[in-house]
Amino acid sequence: MSHSLYAASVPVFRQLLDALAGVLEKAEAHALERRIEPDALLQARLFPDMFPLARQIQLATDFAKGAGARLAGIESPRYEDGERTFTELQQRITRTVGFLDSLEQADIDAGATRPITHGSGERARHFDTGAVYLTHFAMPQFGFHVTTAYAILRHNGVPIGKRDFIGSY
């Protein structure tokens, strides 16, 4: 029995994006409760050469929507990357989940054997199949940015744990 690319991607993206939205809610509440300037969390980094929290969330949503679109053979929606508040980041997550919900399982599964290109120009990466693209590139990238966003908030004292990270399934 083969495993569907849709089953391996869209429900996982949704689960972790929903969990990320919950973690952001807790971060915003924590900032209000502790009288922490929200931007202190939104611009927090694990190390100076890493992207801040807001950018980690932008990249996580980019990999989720981009992977879904590429596998389905359609254009990925473009976002401006201008989010500066918890509310704007929540809206970005909501838009991404809405886009993922609009994708058809058959279209994503059809991308399993189709070549996929990520990016353009000199930075373009070419994958022989959608299955390789998803499992070796898109999912690890998505997971990295979600995990890093979680780690930034945990490192900054937001009271979250493993259940918050994993979310509901």
C-alpha positions as CSV (number, residue, x, y, z in Angstrom):
1,M,0.0,0.0,0.0
2,S,1.4,3.4,-0.9
3,H,1.2,6.4,1.3
4,S,-0.5,9.5,-0.2
5,L,1.6,12.7,-0.5
6,Y,-1.5,14.6,0.5
7,A,-1.8,12.5,3.7
8,A,1.9,13.0,4.4
9,S,1.7,16.8,4.0
10,V,-1.5,18.8,4.2
11,P,-2.7,17.3,7.5
12,V,0.8,17.7,9.0
13,F,1.1,21.3,7.8
14,R,-2.4,22.0,9.3
15,Q,-1.6,20.3,12.6
16,L,1.6,22.2,13.2
17,L,0.3,25.5,11.9
18,D,-2.7,25.3,14.2
19,A,-0.3,24.5,17.0
20,L,1.9,27.4,16.1
21,A,-1.2,29.7,16.2
22,G,-1.8,28.4,19.7
23,V,1.8,29.0,20.8
24,L,1.5,32.6,19.4
25,E,-1.6,33.1,21.5
26,K,0.2,32.0,24.6
27,A,3.2,34.2,23.7
28,E,1.0,37.3,23.2
29,A,-0.8,36.6,26.6
30,H,2.6,36.1,28.2
31,A,3.9,39.4,26.9
32,L,0.8,41.3,28.1
33,E,0.9,39.6,31.5
34,R,4.5,40.3,32.1
35,R,4.4,43.8,30.5
36,I,6.9,42.7,27.8
37,E,6.9,44.8,24.6
38,P,5.5,42.4,22.0
39,D,8.2,43.4,19.6
40,A,10.8,42.0,22.0
41,L,9.4,38.5,21.4
42,L,8.6,39.0,17.7
43,Q,12.2,40.1,17.0
44,A,13.8,37.6,19.4
45,R,16.4,35.2,17.9
46,L,18.2,32.1,19.3
47,F,21.5,33.5,18.0
48,P,22.4,36.8,16.2
49,D,22.8,35.2,12.8
50,M,19.4,33.5,12.8
51,F,16.1,34.9,11.7
52,P,13.8,36.4,14.4
53,L,10.5,34.8,15.4
54,A,8.3,36.8,13.0
55,R,10.5,35.6,10.0
56,Q,10.5,32.0,11.2
57,I,6.7,32.1,11.1
58,Q,6.7,33.7,7.7
59,L,9.1,31.0,6.4
60,A,7.1,28.1,7.9
61,T,3.9,29.4,6.2
62,D,5.9,29.9,2.9
63,F,7.1,26.2,3.0
64,A,3.6,24.9,3.8
65,K,1.8,26.8,1.1
66,G,4.6,26.5,-1.4
67,A,4.9,22.7,-1.0
68,G,1.1,22.3,-1.4
69,A,1.0,24.5,-4.5
70,R,4.0,22.9,-6.2
71,L,2.7,19.4,-5.6
72,A,-0.7,20.4,-6.8
73,G,0.8,22.0,-9.9
74,I,-0.5,25.5,-9.2
75,E,0.8,28.9,-8.4
76,S,1.6,29.5,-4.7
77,P,-0.1,32.6,-3.2
78,R,2.4,35.4,-2.5
79,Y,2.5,37.2,0.8
80,E,4.2,40.5,1.4
81,D,6.2,39.4,4.6
82,G,5.2,42.6,6.3
83,E,3.7,41.1,9.5
84,R,4.8,43.1,12.5
85,T,2.3,42.0,15.2
86,F,0.9,38.8,16.7
87,T,-2.4,39.5,15.1
88,E,-0.9,39.9,11.6
89,L,1.1,36.6,12.1
90,Q,-2.1,34.9,13.2
91,Q,-3.8,36.2,10.0
92,R,-1.0,34.8,7.9
93,I,-1.3,31.4,9.5
94,T,-5.1,31.5,8.9
95,R,-4.7,32.4,5.2
96,T,-2.2,29.6,4.8
97,V,-4.5,27.0,6.4
98,G,-7.3,28.3,4.2
99,F,-5.1,27.8,1.1
100,L,-4.1,24.3,2.2
101,D,-7.8,23.5,2.7
102,S,-8.6,24.6,-0.9
103,L,-6.2,22.0,-2.3
104,E,-7.5,18.8,-3.8
105,Q,-6.0,15.5,-2.6
106,A,-5.9,14.1,-6.1
107,D,-3.9,17.1,-7.4
108,I,-1.3,16.8,-4.7
109,D,-1.0,13.0,-5.0
110,A,-0.5,13.5,-8.8
111,G,2.6,15.5,-8.0
112,A,4.3,12.4,-6.5
113,T,6.1,11.5,-9.7
114,R,6.3,15.0,-11.4
115,P,9.6,16.9,-11.3
116,I,9.5,19.9,-8.9
117,T,11.6,23.1,-9.0
118,H,11.9,25.2,-5.9
119,G,13.1,28.8,-6.5
120,S,14.5,30.3,-9.6
121,G,17.8,31.3,-11.2
122,E,21.1,30.2,-9.6
123,R,19.3,29.3,-6.4
124,A,16.8,27.0,-8.0
125,R,16.7,23.5,-6.7
126,H,15.4,20.7,-8.9
127,F,13.9,17.5,-7.6
128,D,13.2,14.4,-9.8
129,T,9.9,13.8,-8.1
130,G,7.4,15.5,-5.9
131,A,7.9,12.7,-3.3
132,V,11.6,13.5,-3.0
133,Y,10.9,17.3,-2.9
134,L,8.4,16.8,-0.1
135,T,10.2,14.3,2.1
136,H,13.8,15.6,1.7
137,F,13.3,19.3,1.3
138,A,9.9,20.9,2.0
139,M,8.9,19.0,5.2
140,P,12.4,19.3,6.8
141,Q,12.4,23.1,6.0
142,F,8.9,23.5,7.4
143,G,9.7,21.5,10.5
144,F,12.9,23.5,11.1
145,H,11.1,26.9,11.0
146,V,8.2,25.7,13.2
147,T,10.6,24.2,15.7
148,T,12.8,27.3,15.8
149,A,9.8,29.6,16.4
150,Y,8.8,27.3,19.3
151,A,12.3,27.3,20.6
152,I,12.6,31.1,20.5
153,L,9.4,31.5,22.5
154,R,10.4,28.8,25.0
155,H,13.8,30.3,25.4
156,N,12.2,33.7,26.2
157,G,10.1,32.2,29.0
158,V,6.8,31.6,27.3
159,P,5.2,28.8,29.3
160,I,4.8,26.2,26.5
161,G,5.6,22.6,26.2
162,K,5.7,19.6,23.9
163,R,1.9,19.3,23.8
164,D,1.7,22.9,22.6
165,F,4.2,22.2,19.9
166,I,2.5,19.0,18.6
167,G,-1.0,20.3,18.8
168,S,-4.2,18.3,18.2
169,Y,-4.2,15.3,15.8
